[in-house]
Amino acid sequence: MAGSISNVIYQTFIRRNAVFLTTIFASAFAFELAFDTTSNKIWDSVNRGRQWKDIKYRYLNKDEEEEE
């Protein structure tokens, strides 16, 4: 059983160099995307209320009131 699974993986992904490299690059791209998304979500949750996107409305409204 384990031999047949490894044989299928070998025949599908590793036997041809172009497919092997494409698999590596696609996996690296997917990992980078997932890692960046997860890192940004963790950063945003830890720093909620202290980032510009969270407090921007306070300063933009103040500037609009001063102009009037």
DRENKEGU-599915 format. One record per atom (N, C-alpha, C): residue number from 1; atom name; x, y, z; residue in three letters. Coordinates in steps of 0.1 Angstrom, whole numbers. Each point is the difference from the previous one (the first is absolute). Layout:
BEGIN
 resi name     x     y     z resn
  NUM   CA     X     Y     Z  Ala
...
REM end
This chain:
BEGIN
 resi name     x     y     z resn
    1    N     8   -12     0  Met
    1   CA    -8    12     0  Met
    1    C     9    12     0  Met
    2    N     9     1     9  Ala
    2   CA     9    12     1  Ala
    2    C     8     1   -13  Ala
    3    N     4   -11    -5  Gly
    3   CA     8     0   -12  Gly
    3    C    -8     6   -12  Gly
    4    N   -13    -4    -1  Ser
    4   CA    -8     5   -11  Ser
    4    C    -2    15     1  Ser
    5    N    -2     5    13  Ile
    5   CA    -2    15     1  Ile
    5    C    12     7    -3  Ile
    6    N    12    -4     4  Ser
    6   CA    12     6    -3  Ser
    6    C     3     0   -15  Ser
    7    N    -4   -11    -7  Asn
    7   CA     2    -2   -14  Asn
    7    C    -9    10    -8  Asn
    8    N   -12     2     5  Val
    8   CA   -10    10    -6  Val
    8    C     6    14     1  Val
    9    N     5     3    12  Ile
    9   CA     6    13     2  Ile
    9    C    12     2    -9  Ile
   10    N     8   -10     0  Tyr
   10   CA    12     1    -9  Tyr
   10    C    -4     2   -15  Tyr
   11    N    -9    -8    -4  Gln
   11   CA    -4     0   -14  Gln
   11    C    -7    14    -4  Gln
   12    N    -7     5    10  Thr
   12   CA    -8    13    -2  Thr
   12    C     8    12     1  Thr
   13    N     9     1    10  Phe
   13   CA     6    13     3  Phe
   13    C    15     0    -2  Phe
   14    N     7   -11     2  Ile
   14   CA    15     1     0  Ile
   14    C     6    -5   -12  Ile
   15    N    -6    -9    -8  Arg
   15   CA     7    -6   -11  Arg
   15    C     4    10   -11  Arg
   16    N    -8     9    -3  Arg
   16   CA     3    10   -10  Arg
   16    C     5    13     7  Arg
   17    N    11     5    -4  Asn
   17   CA     6    12     6  Asn
   17    C    -9    12     0  Asn
   18    N    -7     3   -11  Ala
   18   CA    -8    12    -2  Ala
   18    C   -12    -1    10  Ala
   19    N    -6   -11     2  Val
   19   CA   -11    -2     9  Val
   19    C     5     1    14  Val
   20    N    12    -5     3  Phe
   20   CA     6     1    14  Phe
   20    C     3    14     3  Phe
   21    N     6     8    -9  Leu
   21   CA     3    14     3  Leu
   21    C   -13     8     1  Leu
   22    N   -10    -3    -8  Thr
   22   CA   -13     7     1  Thr
   22    C    -6    -2    13  Thr
   23    N     0   -13     5  Thr
   23   CA    -6    -3    13  Thr
   23    C     7     7    11  Thr
   24    N    14     1    -1  Ile
   24   CA     7     7    11  Ile
   24    C    -3    15     0  Ile
   25    N     0     6   -12  Phe
   25   CA    -3    14     0  Phe
   25    C   -15     3     4  Phe
   26    N    -9    -8    -5  Ala
   26   CA   -14     2     4  Ala
   26    C    -2    -2    15  Ala
   27    N     7   -10     6  Ser
   27   CA    -1    -2    14  Ser
   27    C     6    11     8  Ser
   28    N    12     6    -5  Ala
   28   CA     6    11     7  Ala
   28    C    -9    12     0  Ala
   29    N    -6     3   -12  Phe
   29   CA    -9    11    -1  Phe
   29    C   -12    -1     9  Phe
   30    N    -6   -12     1  Ala
   30   CA   -11    -2     9  Ala
   30    C     4     1    14  Ala
   31    N    11    -5     4  Phe
   31   CA     5     1    14  Phe
   31    C     2    15     3  Phe
   32    N     7     7    -9  Glu
   32   CA     2    15     3  Glu
   32    C   -13     7     2  Glu
   33    N    -9    -2    -9  Leu
   33   CA   -13     6     1  Leu
   33    C    -7    -3    13  Leu
   34    N     0   -12     4  Ala
   34   CA    -7    -5    13  Ala
   34    C     8     6    12  Ala
   35    N    13     0    -1  Phe
   35   CA     8     5    11  Phe
   35    C    -2    15     2  Phe
   36    N     0     8   -11  Asp
   36   CA    -2    14     1  Asp
   36    C   -14     4     5  Asp
   37    N   -10    -7    -5  Thr
   37   CA   -14     2     5  Thr
   37    C    -1    -2    14  Thr
   38    N     5   -12     5  Thr
   38   CA     0    -3    14  Thr
   38    C     8    10     9  Thr
   39    N    11     4    -5  Ser
   39   CA     8     9     8  Ser
   39    C    -7    14     1  Ser
   40    N    -6     4   -11  Asn
   40   CA    -7    13     0  Asn
   40    C   -12    -1    10  Asn
   41    N    -7   -11     0  Lys
   41   CA   -12    -1     9  Lys
   41    C     5     0    14  Lys
   42    N    11    -7     3  Ile
   42   CA     5     0    14  Ile
   42    C     4    14     4  Ile
   43    N     8     6    -9  Trp
   43   CA     5    14     3  Trp
   43    C   -12    10     3  Trp
   44    N   -10    -1    -9  Asp
   44   CA   -12     8     2  Asp
   44    C    -7    -2    13  Asp
   45    N    -1   -13     4  Ser
   45   CA    -8    -3    12  Ser
   45    C     8     4    12  Ser
   46    N    13    -1     0  Val
   46   CA     9     4    11  Val
   46    C     0    15     2  Val
   47    N     0     7   -11  Asn
   47   CA     1    15     0  Asn
   47    C   -13     7    -4  Asn
   48    N   -11    -6     3  Arg
   48   CA   -13     6    -2  Arg
   48    C    -1    13     8  Arg
   49    N    -5    11    -7  Gly
   49   CA    -2    12     7  Gly
   49    C    13     9     0  Gly
   50    N    11    -5    -4  Arg
   50   CA    12     8     0  Arg
   50    C     6     3   -14  Arg
   51    N    -7    -5   -10  Gln
   51   CA     4     2   -14  Gln
   51    C    -7    12    -6  Gln
   52    N     6     5   -11  Trp
   52   CA    -6    12    -7  Trp
   52    C   -14    -3    -5  Trp
   53    N    -2   -12    -5  Lys
   53   CA   -13    -4    -6  Lys
   53    C   -11     0    11  Lys
   54    N     4    -2    13  Asp
   54   CA    -9     0    11  Asp
   54    C    -4    14     5  Asp
   55    N    10     9    -1  Ile
   55   CA    -2    13     7  Ile
   55    C    -1    12   -11  Ile
   56    N     0    -4   -12  Lys
   56   CA     0    10   -11  Lys
   56    C   -12     9     1  Lys
   57    N   -11    -6     3  Tyr
   57   CA   -13     8    -1  Tyr
   57    C     0    11    11  Tyr
   58    N     7    -1    11  Arg
   58   CA     1    10    10  Arg
   58    C     7    13    -6  Arg
   59    N    11    -2    -7  Tyr
   59   CA     7    11    -5  Tyr
   59    C    -6     6   -13  Tyr
   60    N    -6    -8    -8  Leu
   60   CA    -6     5   -12  Leu
   60    C   -12     8     3  Leu
   61    N    -8    -4    10  Asn
   61   CA   -12     7     4  Asn
   61    C     4    13     6  Asn
   62    N    11     0     8  Lys
   62   CA     5    12     6  Lys
   62    C     4    11   -10  Lys
   63    N     7    -5   -10  Asp
   63   CA     5     9   -11  Asp
   63    C   -12     6    -7  Asp
   64    N   -10    -8    -3  Glu
   64   CA   -12     5    -7  Glu
   64    C    -8    11     8  Glu
   65    N     0    -2    13  Glu
   65   CA    -7     9     9  Glu
   65    C     7    13     1  Glu
   66    N    14     0     0  Glu
   66   CA     8    12     1  Glu
   66    C    -1     8   -13  Glu
   67    N    -2    -6   -12  Glu
   67   CA    -1     7   -12  Glu
   67    C   -14     7    -1  Glu
   68    N   -10    -4     6  Glu
   68   CA   -13     6     0  Glu
   68    C    -1    12     8  Glu
REM end
